[in-house]
Amino acid sequence: MKTTQLRRYEIQPGAMDAFVEWFSGPLVTARTAHGFHPESAFVDSRENLFFWVVSHEGAEDEFLAAEKIYEESAERALAFESYPGTITAKQASIVRPIPV
């Protein structure tokens, strides 16, 4: 069993390339070091939105516990040393797949 989270960020106009570069490098490296698996990521250039899906093995409470450890980690702190400061708003939701 795995738990999946959908994350949505509003990005400052003109800053998407800098954000994507940071996301693809330092942030993904820090997340994967804590057992998270980036599943996919999407950019809406018209609205300056960035979406990504991240999962972690285990139930929701295990995901949230791992996220708390990640948020307090040295790896995350190191990743945020190079954060370009481009997110203006964010939303994160635990989601589940449905058949289509």
Secondary structure, 3 states (H helix, E strand, C coil): CEEEEEEEEEECCCCHHHHHHHHHHHHHHHHHCCCEEEEEEEEECCCCEEEEEEEEECCHHHHHHHHHHHHCCHHHHHHHHCCCCCEEEEEEEEECCCCC
